[in-house]
């Protein structure tokens, strides 16, 4: 992915779920990931398209790091098919055709939950609002660190 990006290009991190989509963005140097928002999903992908297009345009996104839900043994989990469908829908239905890197997301949500409980002493209600975008931060940051 590094070869396809120019200096200053920003990358979005996505934690895709059945009910929510966590979004995070890199800085222009691609060294730091920051949360954007948690998008509550509609009944159909088409319901999510306007906000996704808006975020991609506002942030001038040039590439995507998409959480890849592997099982603990490293094999593709049952959610991988839904993740592939989401990536395909971004391209075909939303018109967002950018380089996409699938990134191992094992334990990201549970790691974020533990941090928000232990370090931040955050209530369940507050955690529920940000856990997905923070998982997107972890996914994106680990990819940025590796690239």
N, C-alpha and C positions, 0 to 999 in steps of 0.2 A: 504494500500500500504506500510505503514511503516514497517510492519512485513516481507515483502518480500525483503527488502533492507538491505544490509550490510553496515557497516561504510565505508565511502568513495565513495559509489555508487552515480553516478550522474543521474539526471532526466532531460529529455528534455521537454520543453513546446512548444506546437504547436498551432498556430492560423491558422486554415485551411480555405481557401477561394477558390472561383471559379478560380481566376486568380493568386493568390499568396498564399504562405505558409510562415508564420512568424515562426521563430525558435529561442528559447532561451534555455539556459542551466543553471543548478544549479552548485554551487560549491560542493566539496566533502562532506562538512558538511551539505549540503542541507539547507543553511540559506539565500543565496543570488542568485537571478536569473540575468543572464546577456544575452544581445542579441547575437545571432550568425549571422543570415543573413535573408534576405527575398528571398525566392526561387520563381522565376517567373515560373508558371506552364506551362507545355507543353500541347499539345492537348489531350493527353491520360495520364493516371496514369503511364503507363510504361515509359513515357518520364521523369518522376520525380524520378523514382526508383534509378538510378545511384547516383545522388547527395544525396538523402536521405540515402542510404546505407553508402555512404562516411562519411556524418556527424555523423551518429550513430556510426560508427567504430572509427573515429577520436576522438570522445568525450567519447568513452567507455560507452555509455548510457545503463542504467539498467532498466529504467522505463519511462513511457510517461504520461504527463498531457496534455490532448487534450481539447481545448476549446469546450464547449457544448453550442450551440446557442439557449438558451431558450428565449421565448417571455417574455415581461415585466411582465405578470401575472404568470410566472414560469412554464408554460406548454411548451412542446417541440415545437420548431419553425420549419418552413419548411426546414431549412438547417440541421436539426438533422439527417435526412435520409442520406444526403450526407456525414455528419461527420461519421456516422456509416459505410458507404461504404468505406470511406477513412481508418478507423481503420481496417476494414476487409482486404482491399487491402494491407495495411502495412504488415499484418500477412501472407496473402496467396500469394500475388504476389511479395512483396519485401523480404519476409522471415524474417521480423522483428517482432518476437513474444515475446513481453515484456508485463509485467503488465501495464495496461492502465487505467488511471483515467479520467473520463469525468468531466470537471470542468466548472461551470457556467461562461460564458464569457459576460454576459449582460453588455452593455455600455463600454466595454474595449476599443474598437477602438475610440469611441467618446471621452472618457476620455483622451486617448493618444493624439488625435487631439487637444483637448483644451489645454493640457499641452504644446505641441509643438508650438502652436500658441501663447499662453499667456505668458508662462515662457521662452521659447526658441526663440520666435519671428522668427520662421522658415518659409521659403517660401513654397508654395504649392508643388513645384517640389522636394525639399529636404524632406518634410514630406512624400510624396508619396513613397519615397524610403525606409523609415524606419518604417512607422506606423505599419505594420504587425509584424515585429520583436519586436517592443516595446509592442504591444498588447500581444504577446506571453510572454514577460517578466512579464507583469501584471498578466496574467493568471497563469503562473508558480509561481510567487512570492506569490500570494494570496493562492495558494494550499500549498506551503511550509510553510507559516505562520500558516495555519490551521492544518497541520499535525504535 
